[in-house]
Amino acid sequence: MSESRFPQAALFDLDGTLLDSAPDMLATVNAMLAARDRAPIRLDALRPVVSKGSRAMVSVAFPELGQVERDALVPEFLARYEALIGQHARLFDGVAGMLDALDAAGCVWGIVTNKPEYLARLILPQLGWESRCKVLIGGDTLAQRKPHPLPLLAAAERMNIVPATCIYVGDDERDIVAANAAGMASVAALWGYRLDADDPLAWGAETMVEQPAQLQRADAWPPARG
């Protein structure tokens, strides 16, 4: 039996995987509602769709609006979110220790998110990750975003890593679809944001992990594909 090893390189989704950003998102939509003299919504109503993006969150806050009207609110959502980013968000328990373990093992790691890059870059200095995170690709960095494999392939190229030696960790089906298409092994992060109808067993990840702290151990990581 081969010895368990940390991956040579790891890529992570951001919201719902490394960062519990739902409280920031809740403050954002509730500010929008307050500006319209409407009652706030609860975190448990918004949390399941945070990984689905700004349009999904606006839809939860304004369910009576049609798609065109909801889409028109996205710029306001992004502007309000930028103004308060990081004020309420926190790392998921165990993430700091997991990243420390990867650094100690010589694993290089980075972030591939569908969040706009300019917003994701605001978070790095708040967490002291400017030098630790070797690559950051946002949803608007390239011509394609997840579930397309291009962002993952570009991240591997920027880290000078063969994609098959990299492992991707994410909490949404699009993360695993992108990893499979990029030829990367993947980990489904079960601590993240999911709808009740989501079925991580059907996503096709090499493994599923309940808590970030498990990934502080080399034997919790699946073997890379190359």
PALUM-506934 format. One line per 5 residues: number of its first residue (from 1); their letters; for each residue y, z, x of N, C-alpha, C. Coordinates in nm, 4 decimals. Layout:
# PALUM-506934
NUM	A	Y Z X Y Z X Y Z X  ...
# end
This chain:
# PALUM-506934
1	MSESR	-0.1197 0.0000 0.0848 0.0000 0.0000 0.0000 0.1247 0.0000 0.0884  0.2179 -0.0896 0.0624 0.3367 -0.0996 0.1459 0.4312 0.0162 0.1191  0.5073 0.0507 0.2228 0.6033 0.1602 0.2123 0.7184 0.1195 0.1213  0.7638 0.2132 0.0358 0.8775 0.1849 -0.0514 1.0036 0.1751 0.0337  1.0872 0.0791 -0.0002 1.2111 0.0590 0.0741 1.3260 0.0341 -0.0223
6	FPQAA	1.4442 0.0782 0.0173 1.5629 0.0371 -0.0557 1.5838 -0.1124 -0.0335  1.6490 -0.1788 -0.1281 1.6723 -0.3224 -0.1097 1.7674 -0.3498 0.0061  1.7581 -0.4700 0.0610 1.8528 -0.5121 0.1643 1.9937 -0.5212 0.1066  2.0019 -0.5634 -0.0199 2.1307 -0.5777 -0.0874 2.1117 -0.5497 -0.2356  2.2142 -0.4944 -0.2974 2.2100 -0.4658 -0.4409 2.3428 -0.5063 -0.5033
11	LFDLD	2.3343 -0.5617 -0.6217 2.4520 -0.5951 -0.7006 2.4442 -0.5191 -0.8318  2.5600 -0.4790 -0.8812 2.5658 -0.3980 -1.0021 2.6640 -0.4568 -1.1019  2.6285 -0.4460 -1.2285 2.7272 -0.4578 -1.3344 2.8192 -0.3362 -1.3223  2.9339 -0.3393 -1.3858 3.0287 -0.2277 -1.3742 3.0263 -0.1384 -1.4975  3.0814 -0.1862 -1.6078 3.0901 -0.1044 -1.7292 2.9518 -0.0839 -1.7890
16	GTLLD	2.9125 0.0403 -1.8068 2.7825 0.0704 -1.8647 2.6723 0.0826 -1.7615  2.7032 0.0510 -1.6362 2.6033 0.0600 -1.5296 2.6490 0.1578 -1.4214  2.7631 0.1327 -1.3617 2.8207 0.2274 -1.2660 2.9206 0.3200 -1.3337  3.0021 0.2627 -1.4205 3.1160 0.3347 -1.4771 3.1020 0.3532 -1.6275  3.1195 0.4772 -1.6715 3.1257 0.5050 -1.8154 3.2703 0.4850 -1.8578
21	SAPDM	3.3026 0.3614 -1.8886 3.4401 0.3233 -1.9227 3.4680 0.3337 -2.0717  3.3689 0.3705 -2.1515 3.3873 0.3757 -2.2973 3.5055 0.4644 -2.3386  3.5289 0.5812 -2.2741 3.6449 0.6613 -2.3146 3.7782 0.5903 -2.2931  3.7905 0.5112 -2.1856 3.9115 0.4304 -2.1663 3.9256 0.3262 -2.2769  3.8136 0.2634 -2.3112 3.8160 0.1607 -2.4157 3.8527 0.2210 -2.5508
26	LATVN	3.8012 0.3409 -2.5762 3.8339 0.4083 -2.7020 3.9838 0.4391 -2.7095  4.0397 0.4890 -2.6001 4.1833 0.5170 -2.5981 4.2639 0.3898 -2.6215  4.2145 0.2791 -2.5708 4.2835 0.1510 -2.5869 4.2856 0.1065 -2.7327  4.1690 0.1027 -2.7959 4.1669 0.0548 -2.9349 4.2360 0.1540 -3.0277  4.2283 0.2829 -2.9970 4.2952 0.3799 -3.0833 4.4471 0.3721 -3.0689
31	AMLAA	4.4965 0.3338 -2.9531 4.6398 0.3099 -2.9377 4.6829 0.1895 -3.0213  4.5977 0.0886 -3.0256 4.6274 -0.0278 -3.1085 4.6289 0.0101 -3.2558  4.5335 0.0918 -3.2953 4.5289 0.1348 -3.4350 4.6482 0.2235 -3.4700  4.6842 0.3154 -3.3794 4.7977 0.4045 -3.4049 4.9276 0.3257 -3.4198  4.9415 0.2187 -3.3437 5.0619 0.1355 -3.3522 5.0751 0.0687 -3.4882
36	RDRAP	4.9635 0.0647 -3.5610 4.9617 0.0039 -3.6944 4.9422 0.1091 -3.8032  4.9665 0.2351 -3.7674 4.9541 0.3473 -3.8614 4.8159 0.3539 -3.9246  4.7139 0.3294 -3.8408 4.5769 0.3355 -3.8886 4.5031 0.4482 -3.8192  4.4012 0.4975 -3.8848 4.3252 0.6109 -3.8319 4.2442 0.5684 -3.7102  4.2222 0.6599 -3.6175 4.1414 0.6262 -3.4991 3.9942 0.6124 -3.5354
41	IRLDA	3.9199 0.5442 -3.4466 3.7753 0.5374 -3.4625 3.7111 0.6337 -3.3638  3.5832 0.6588 -3.3820 3.5105 0.7532 -3.2978 3.4405 0.6799 -3.1836  3.4137 0.7554 -3.0784 3.3488 0.6979 -2.9618 3.2127 0.6393 -2.9967  3.1373 0.7068 -3.0833 3.0024 0.6576 -3.1131 3.0050 0.5240 -3.1862  3.1181 0.4884 -3.2485 3.1297 0.3581 -3.3135 3.1553 0.2473 -3.2118
46	LRPVV	3.2272 0.2799 -3.1051 3.2664 0.1779 -3.0079 3.1665 0.1644 -2.8939  3.1078 0.2752 -2.8532 3.0253 0.2783 -2.7328 2.9175 0.1689 -2.7257  2.8434 0.1413 -2.8331 2.7351 0.0424 -2.8214 2.7800 -0.0981 -2.7826  2.9068 -0.1325 -2.8065 2.9506 -0.2705 -2.7815 3.0383 -0.2847 -2.6581  3.0579 -0.1766 -2.5822 3.1487 -0.1843 -2.4675 3.1054 -0.2931 -2.3692
51	SKGSR	2.9744 -0.3058 -2.3457 2.9263 -0.4082 -2.2529 2.9395 -0.5497 -2.3089  2.9691 -0.5610 -2.4381 2.9813 -0.6941 -2.4996 3.1194 -0.7547 -2.4791  3.2167 -0.6740 -2.4314 3.3472 -0.7281 -2.3983 3.4568 -0.6957 -2.4974  3.5781 -0.7402 -2.4629 3.6967 -0.7034 -2.5401 3.6922 -0.7542 -2.6831  3.6417 -0.8741 -2.7051 3.6376 -0.9277 -2.8414 3.5476 -0.8433 -2.9311
56	AMVSV	3.4355 -0.7986 -2.8759 3.3447 -0.7153 -2.9545 3.4101 -0.5820 -2.9890  3.4844 -0.5255 -2.8947 3.5497 -0.3969 -2.9215 3.6623 -0.4113 -3.0231  3.7385 -0.5194 -3.0131 3.8423 -0.5447 -3.1134 3.7794 -0.5632 -3.2509  3.6632 -0.6252 -3.2557 3.5945 -0.6466 -3.3834 3.5551 -0.5153 -3.4486  3.5141 -0.4183 -3.3668 3.4775 -0.2869 -3.4212 3.6013 -0.2157 -3.4754
61	AFPEL	3.7123 -0.2269 -3.4040 3.8343 -0.1579 -3.4456 3.9003 -0.2239 -3.5665  3.8841 -0.3572 -3.5767 3.9492 -0.4326 -3.6851 3.8450 -0.5193 -3.7557  3.7490 -0.4588 -3.8233 3.6385 -0.5360 -3.8812 3.6797 -0.6283 -3.9942  3.7957 -0.6025 -4.0530 3.8383 -0.6832 -4.1677 3.9016 -0.8154 -4.1256  3.9322 -0.8311 -3.9979 3.9998 -0.9511 -3.9517 3.9005 -1.0628 -3.9224
66	GQVER	3.9453 -1.1854 -3.9401 3.8654 -1.3004 -3.9022 3.8688 -1.3210 -3.7518  3.7855 -1.4111 -3.7039 3.7721 -1.4300 -3.5596 3.9033 -1.4723 -3.4948  3.9768 -1.5628 -3.5578 4.1027 -1.6094 -3.4995 4.2017 -1.4949 -3.4874  4.2099 -1.4118 -3.5905 4.3016 -1.2981 -3.5870 4.2592 -1.1957 -3.4821  4.1275 -1.1734 -3.4715 4.0784 -1.0786 -3.3708 4.1056 -1.1304 -3.2301
71	DALVP	4.0806 -1.2595 -3.2082 4.1044 -1.3169 -3.0766 4.2515 -1.3035 -3.0361  4.3399 -1.3099 -3.1348 4.4828 -1.2985 -3.1058 4.5206 -1.1587 -3.0570  4.4348 -1.0601 -3.0833 4.4612 -0.9222 -3.0402 4.4074 -0.8921 -2.9004  4.3292 -0.9836 -2.8444 4.2690 -0.9578 -2.7132 4.3738 -0.9369 -2.6037  4.4803 -1.0183 -2.5956 4.5815 -0.9921 -2.4914 4.6432 -0.8528 -2.5028
76	EFLAR	4.6667 -0.8055 -2.6246 4.7202 -0.6708 -2.6414 4.6187 -0.5675 -2.5935  4.4930 -0.5884 -2.6284 4.3877 -0.4973 -2.5824 4.3880 -0.4886 -2.4300  4.3906 -0.6027 -2.3627 4.3843 -0.6043 -2.2166 4.5072 -0.5383 -2.1551  4.6239 -0.5605 -2.2135 4.7463 -0.5012 -2.1599 4.7459 -0.3494 -2.1766  4.7035 -0.3030 -2.2933 4.6972 -0.1581 -2.3153 4.5914 -0.0942 -2.2257
81	YEALI	4.4792 -0.1624 -2.2090 4.3737 -0.1106 -2.1233 4.4208 -0.1026 -1.9777  4.4900 -0.2056 -1.9306 4.5408 -0.2049 -1.7933 4.6344 -0.0862 -1.7695  4.7124 -0.0516 -1.8709 4.8098 0.0565 -1.8562 4.7445 0.1935 -1.8418  4.6226 0.2096 -1.8909 4.5590 0.3414 -1.8851 4.4266 0.3412 -1.8097  4.3930 0.2316 -1.7439 4.2617 0.2171 -1.6829 4.2309 0.3326 -1.5872
86	GQHAR	4.1149 0.3891 -1.6041 4.0691 0.4971 -1.5187 4.1093 0.6357 -1.5620  4.1952 0.6488 -1.6613 4.2422 0.7815 -1.7022 4.1323 0.8652 -1.7658  4.0404 0.8000 -1.8353 3.9357 0.8735 -1.9069 3.7958 0.8357 -1.8596  3.7822 0.7252 -1.7899 3.6511 0.6797 -1.7437 3.5977 0.7710 -1.6339  3.4676 0.7680 -1.6151 3.4050 0.8453 -1.5075 3.2767 0.7741 -1.4668
91	LFDGV	3.2302 0.8040 -1.3462 3.1010 0.7528 -1.3051 2.9909 0.8178 -1.3875  2.8876 0.7422 -1.4175 2.7706 0.8035 -1.4792 2.7086 0.9022 -1.3803  2.6539 1.0095 -1.4325 2.5898 1.1098 -1.3481 2.4831 1.0443 -1.2615  2.4882 1.0714 -1.1342 2.3887 1.0184 -1.0423 2.4313 0.8925 -0.9702  2.5375 0.8259 -1.0163 2.5810 0.7016 -0.9517 2.6317 0.7285 -0.8103
96	AGMLD	2.7120 0.8324 -0.7927 2.7660 0.8615 -0.6596 2.6531 0.8851 -0.5603  2.5537 0.9646 -0.5995 2.4403 0.9909 -0.5116 2.3579 0.8666 -0.4836  2.3426 0.7813 -0.5849 2.2692 0.6568 -0.5666 2.3377 0.5679 -0.4629  2.4697 0.5513 -0.4733 2.5419 0.4680 -0.3786 2.5412 0.5289 -0.2390  2.5486 0.6608 -0.2302 2.5370 0.7274 -0.1000 2.4018 0.6965 -0.0355
101	ALDAA	2.2957 0.6996 -0.1176 2.1612 0.6717 -0.0657 2.1505 0.5277 -0.0168  2.2108 0.4346 -0.0902 2.2093 0.2949 -0.0473 2.2856 0.2772 0.0833  2.4027 0.3387 0.0926 2.4807 0.3290 0.2154 2.4017 0.3863 0.3336  2.3374 0.5005 0.3130 2.2622 0.5649 0.4204 2.1451 0.4791 0.4664  2.0900 0.4004 0.3725 1.9757 0.3150 0.4049 2.0178 0.1811 0.4647
106	GCVWG	2.1478 0.1576 0.4748 2.1960 0.0313 0.5293 2.1978 -0.0825 0.4299  2.1844 -0.0505 0.3018 2.1901 -0.1514 0.1965 2.3357 -0.1871 0.1694  2.3658 -0.3157 0.1644 2.4991 -0.3584 0.1243 2.4997 -0.3771 -0.0273  2.6094 -0.3423 -0.0895 2.6139 -0.3526 -0.2347 2.7504 -0.4033 -0.2810  2.7473 -0.4620 -0.4008 2.8686 -0.5152 -0.4593 2.8611 -0.5140 -0.6108
111	IVTNK	2.9621 -0.5676 -0.6740 2.9760 -0.5625 -0.8193 2.9953 -0.7035 -0.8737  2.9187 -0.7361 -0.9763 2.9386 -0.8600 -1.0521 2.9528 -0.8192 -1.1980  3.0709 -0.8356 -1.2518 3.1035 -0.7902 -1.3863 3.1653 -0.9036 -1.4654  3.1576 -0.8948 -1.5969 3.2290 -0.9899 -1.6813 3.3699 -0.9422 -1.7145  3.4062 -0.8227 -1.6680 3.5440 -0.7756 -1.6823 3.6346 -0.8662 -1.5986
116	PEYLA	3.7550 -0.8985 -1.6458 3.8464 -0.9764 -1.5631 3.8620 -0.9137 -1.4244  3.8651 -0.9978 -1.3228 3.8659 -0.9452 -1.1851 3.9855 -0.8544 -1.1586  4.1030 -0.8902 -1.2108 4.2217 -0.8093 -1.1807 4.2072 -0.6671 -1.2341  4.1356 -0.6499 -1.3453 4.1132 -0.5161 -1.3988 4.0079 -0.4417 -1.3162  3.9015 -0.5108 -1.2803 3.7981 -0.4464 -1.1990 3.8544 -0.4008 -1.0650
121	RLILP	3.9446 -0.4801 -1.0070 4.0006 -0.4441 -0.8769 4.0887 -0.3201 -0.8845  4.1441 -0.2901 -1.0007 4.2224 -0.1676 -1.0158 4.1353 -0.0431 -1.0052  4.0079 -0.0576 -1.0347 3.9176 0.0569 -1.0368 3.8707 0.0958 -0.8972  3.8546 -0.0031 -0.8082 3.7973 0.0254 -0.6760 3.8722 0.1347 -0.6004  4.0050 0.1301 -0.5875 4.0725 0.2370 -0.5133 4.0650 0.3727 -0.5827
126	QLGWE	4.0554 0.3726 -0.7146 4.0416 0.4994 -0.7854 3.9134 0.5720 -0.7461  3.8119 0.4933 -0.7089 3.6814 0.5495 -0.6751 3.6564 0.5535 -0.5242  3.7516 0.5046 -0.4463 3.7335 0.5011 -0.3023 3.6320 0.3982 -0.2575  3.6230 0.2886 -0.3305 3.5207 0.1880 -0.3043 3.5754 0.0634 -0.2353  3.7017 0.0614 -0.1926 3.7591 -0.0623 -0.1402 3.6781 -0.1182 -0.0233
131	SRCKV	3.6317 -0.0312 0.0660 3.5556 -0.0797 0.1817 3.4052 -0.0737 0.1581  3.3610 0.0135 0.0701 3.2167 0.0286 0.0464 3.1611 -0.0881 -0.0346  3.2358 -0.1331 -0.1328 3.1924 -0.2441 -0.2182 3.2184 -0.3747 -0.1435  3.1124 -0.4449 -0.1073 3.1254 -0.5598 -0.0185 3.1688 -0.6868 -0.0902  3.1518 -0.6916 -0.2194 3.1956 -0.8083 -0.2948 3.2242 -0.7652 -0.4380
136	LIGGD	3.3245 -0.8257 -0.4976 3.3558 -0.8019 -0.6392 3.3856 -0.9359 -0.7040  3.3068 -0.9682 -0.8041 3.3276 -1.0907 -0.8808 3.3431 -1.0527 -1.0276  3.4519 -1.0998 -1.0868 3.4789 -1.0710 -1.2269 3.4418 -1.1861 -1.3170  3.4620 -1.1648 -1.4454 3.4260 -1.2667 -1.5425 3.5117 -1.3912 -1.5359  3.6291 -1.3803 -1.4716 3.7188 -1.4957 -1.4604 3.7325 -1.5449 -1.3170
141	TLAQR	3.6503 -1.4937 -1.2261 3.6604 -1.5320 -1.0851 3.6162 -1.6763 -1.0630  3.5117 -1.7161 -1.1348 3.4493 -1.8466 -1.1155 3.4522 -1.9256 -1.2463  3.3982 -2.0440 -1.2407 3.3963 -2.1298 -1.3603 3.2965 -2.0803 -1.4643  3.2014 -1.9978 -1.4228 3.0996 -1.9445 -1.5142 3.0941 -1.7926 -1.5021  3.0429 -1.7292 -1.6038 3.0223 -1.5843 -1.6023 2.8819 -1.5553 -1.6512
146	KPHPL	2.8363 -1.4317 -1.6328 2.7030 -1.3970 -1.6822 2.6943 -1.4236 -1.8328  2.5824 -1.4777 -1.8796 2.4487 -1.4841 -1.8193 2.4231 -1.6009 -1.7253  2.5237 -1.6811 -1.6941 2.5047 -1.7879 -1.5957 2.4795 -1.7234 -1.4590  2.3935 -1.7809 -1.3762 2.3626 -1.7208 -1.2468 2.4714 -1.7383 -1.1411  2.5688 -1.8266 -1.1630 2.6664 -1.8572 -1.0597 2.7343 -1.7332 -1.0001
151	PLLAA	2.7808 -1.6356 -1.0809 2.8462 -1.5198 -1.0191 2.7554 -1.4417 -0.9250  2.6277 -1.4292 -0.9596 2.5348 -1.3572 -0.8732 2.5081 -1.4357 -0.7456  2.4911 -1.5661 -0.7582 2.4676 -1.6495 -0.6410 2.5892 -1.6486 -0.5482  2.7081 -1.6534 -0.6064 2.8298 -1.6506 -0.5251 2.8451 -1.5160 -0.4552  2.8097 -1.4084 -0.5245 2.8184 -1.2759 -0.4628 2.7248 -1.2658 -0.3437
156	AERMN	2.6032 -1.3157 -0.3588 2.5078 -1.3136 -0.2475 2.5610 -1.3953 -0.1305  2.6194 -1.5100 -0.1605 2.6739 -1.5950 -0.0542 2.7864 -1.5237 0.0200  2.8725 -1.4560 -0.0540 2.9854 -1.3861 0.0091 2.9382 -1.2684 0.0936  2.8237 -1.2100 0.0587 2.7667 -1.1012 0.1387 2.6775 -1.1540 0.2502  2.6643 -1.2870 0.2568 2.5767 -1.3504 0.3564 2.4328 -1.3027 0.3408
161	IVPAT	2.3891 -1.2962 0.2147 2.2553 -1.2470 0.1796 2.1816 -1.3571 0.1033  2.0552 -1.3772 0.1352 1.9715 -1.4684 0.0576 1.9520 -1.4078 -0.0820  1.9763 -1.4825 -0.1900 1.9667 -1.4242 -0.3240 1.8348 -1.3516 -0.3518  1.7245 -1.4064 -0.3039 1.5938 -1.3460 -0.3331 1.5750 -1.2094 -0.2689  1.6610 -1.1736 -0.1726 1.6512 -1.0409 -0.1101 1.7375 -0.9377 -0.1816
166	CIYVG	1.8100 -0.9827 -0.2830 1.9054 -0.8981 -0.3550 1.8441 -0.8511 -0.4865  1.8820 -0.7331 -0.5314 1.8379 -0.6807 -0.6611 1.9612 -0.6526 -0.7460  1.9566 -0.6953 -0.8722 2.0696 -0.6774 -0.9627 2.0374 -0.5687 -1.0652  2.1358 -0.4836 -1.0906 2.1203 -0.3722 -1.1845 2.2236 -0.3868 -1.2950  2.1787 -0.3895 -1.4208 2.2722 -0.4030 -1.5316 2.2170 -0.3461 -1.6606
171	DDERD	2.3063 -0.3210 -1.7549 2.2670 -0.2547 -1.8798 2.2636 -0.3479 -1.9993  2.2837 -0.4776 -1.9765 2.2893 -0.5725 -2.0878 2.1916 -0.6869 -2.0617  2.1432 -0.7477 -2.1685 2.0481 -0.8572 -2.1532 2.1038 -0.9693 -2.0666  2.2332 -0.9982 -2.0790 2.2906 -1.1069 -1.9989 2.2789 -1.0786 -1.8492  2.2774 -0.9513 -1.8115 2.2611 -0.9171 -1.6703 2.1240 -0.9595 -1.6187
176	IVAAN	2.0218 -0.9318 -1.6979 1.8851 -0.9628 -1.6557 1.8605 -1.1129 -1.6611  1.9151 -1.1791 -1.7614 1.9041 -1.3250 -1.7704 1.9678 -1.3898 -1.6477  2.0853 -1.3419 -1.6096 2.1538 -1.3972 -1.4929 2.0733 -1.3732 -1.3658  2.0177 -1.2531 -1.3518 1.9387 -1.2213 -1.2325 1.8165 -1.3109 -1.2227  1.7457 -1.3268 -1.3328 1.6272 -1.4129 -1.3316 1.6634 -1.5562 -1.2938
181	AAGMA	1.7733 -1.6052 -1.3482 1.8150 -1.7427 -1.3191 1.8599 -1.7584 -1.1742  1.9079 -1.6478 -1.1141 1.9518 -1.6519 -0.9745 1.8378 -1.6261 -0.8771  1.7181 -1.5984 -0.9293 1.6042 -1.5704 -0.8426 1.6053 -1.4312 -0.7840  1.6758 -1.3391 -0.8521 1.6838 -1.2003 -0.8058 1.5960 -1.1103 -0.8909  1.5351 -1.0109 -0.8283 1.4707 -0.9050 -0.9045 1.5795 -0.8242 -0.9748
186	SVAAL	1.5426 -0.7556 -1.0819 1.6449 -0.6846 -1.1587 1.5943 -0.5512 -1.2094  1.6915 -0.4640 -1.2377 1.6673 -0.3319 -1.2942 1.7488 -0.3214 -1.4221  1.6846 -0.2891 -1.5330 1.7555 -0.2653 -1.6583 1.7998 -0.1195 -1.6618  1.9294 -0.0980 -1.6689 1.9868 0.0364 -1.6695 1.9901 0.0890 -1.8124  1.8964 0.1755 -1.8452 1.8829 0.2221 -1.9835 1.9857 0.3274 -2.0220
191	WGYRL	2.0639 0.3746 -1.9258 2.1658 0.4745 -1.9584 2.2940 0.4099 -2.0116  2.3009 0.2786 -2.0138 2.4251 0.2100 -2.0481 2.4482 0.1921 -2.1961  2.5191 0.0860 -2.2312 2.5632 0.0613 -2.3678 2.4724 -0.0427 -2.4322  2.4122 -0.0055 -2.5435 2.3238 -0.1000 -2.6131 2.3375 -0.0840 -2.7636  2.3222 -0.1961 -2.8336 2.3108 -0.1932 -2.9785 2.1708 -0.1468 -3.0164
196	DADDP	2.1561 -0.0924 -3.1353 2.0247 -0.0472 -3.1804 1.9228 -0.1605 -3.1795  1.9690 -0.2818 -3.2048 1.8774 -0.3968 -3.2120 1.8365 -0.4491 -3.0755  1.9041 -0.4054 -2.9695 1.8698 -0.4531 -2.8352 1.7326 -0.3999 -2.7939  1.6547 -0.4846 -2.7294 1.5199 -0.4475 -2.6856 1.5054 -0.4741 -2.5362  1.5347 -0.3750 -2.4505 1.5259 -0.3972 -2.3060 1.3880 -0.4421 -2.2596
201	LAWGA	1.2839 -0.4075 -2.3331 1.1500 -0.4509 -2.2943 1.1376 -0.6029 -2.2946  1.2173 -0.6680 -2.3773 1.2098 -0.8138 -2.3904 1.3008 -0.8873 -2.2922  1.3785 -0.8156 -2.2140 1.4771 -0.8805 -2.1279 1.4147 -0.9472 -2.0055  1.3023 -0.8965 -1.9584 1.2374 -0.9562 -1.8429 1.2752 -0.8951 -1.7099  1.3248 -0.7715 -1.7098 1.3565 -0.7035 -1.5838 1.2279 -0.6588 -1.5141
206	ETMVE	1.2343 -0.6498 -1.3824 1.1184 -0.6002 -1.3072 1.0878 -0.4551 -1.3411  1.1930 -0.3783 -1.3653 1.1726 -0.2377 -1.4002 1.2880 -0.1901 -1.4868  1.2652 -0.0810 -1.5578 1.3694 -0.0160 -1.6366 1.3837 0.1258 -1.5841  1.5068 0.1730 -1.5757 1.5338 0.3051 -1.5194 1.6181 0.3840 -1.6187  1.5780 0.5085 -1.6410 1.6441 0.5918 -1.7416 1.7772 0.6489 -1.6943
211	QPAQL	1.7855 0.6878 -1.5655 1.9045 0.7542 -1.5142 1.9371 0.7052 -1.3737  2.0669 0.6963 -1.3378 2.1038 0.6507 -1.2039 2.0422 0.7328 -1.0915  2.0253 0.8632 -1.1144 1.9722 0.9502 -1.0086 1.8341 0.9054 -0.9613  1.7589 0.8377 -1.0490 1.6274 0.7896 -1.0072 1.6391 0.6884 -0.8946  1.7487 0.6133 -0.8926 1.7673 0.5102 -0.7919 1.8155 0.5664 -0.6586
216	QRADA	1.8227 0.6979 -0.6473 1.8452 0.7616 -0.5175 1.7168 0.7603 -0.4352  1.6032 0.7261 -0.4992 1.4741 0.7196 -0.4314 1.4346 0.5740 -0.4101  1.3854 0.5434 -0.2932 1.3466 0.4062 -0.2623 1.2350 0.3580 -0.3532  1.1451 0.4493 -0.3934 1.0288 0.4047 -0.4720 1.0640 0.3700 -0.6157  1.1878 0.3953 -0.6588 1.2297 0.3581 -0.7931 1.2759 0.2127 -0.8008
221	WPPAR	1.3025 0.1535 -0.6848 1.3504 0.0154 -0.6812 1.2328 -0.0810 -0.6804  1.2426 -0.1910 -0.7537 1.1365 -0.2908 -0.7471 1.1452 -0.3678 -0.6159  1.0352 -0.4287 -0.5736 1.0438 -0.5141 -0.4541 1.1343 -0.6338 -0.4815  1.2063 -0.6739 -0.3780 1.2830 -0.7977 -0.3895 1.1875 -0.9159 -0.3980  1.2394 -1.0283 -0.4457 1.1535 -1.1456 -0.4630 1.1330 -1.2245 -0.3341
226	G	1.2137 -1.1941 -0.2343 1.2012 -1.2677 -0.1091 1.2166 -1.1789 0.0110
# end
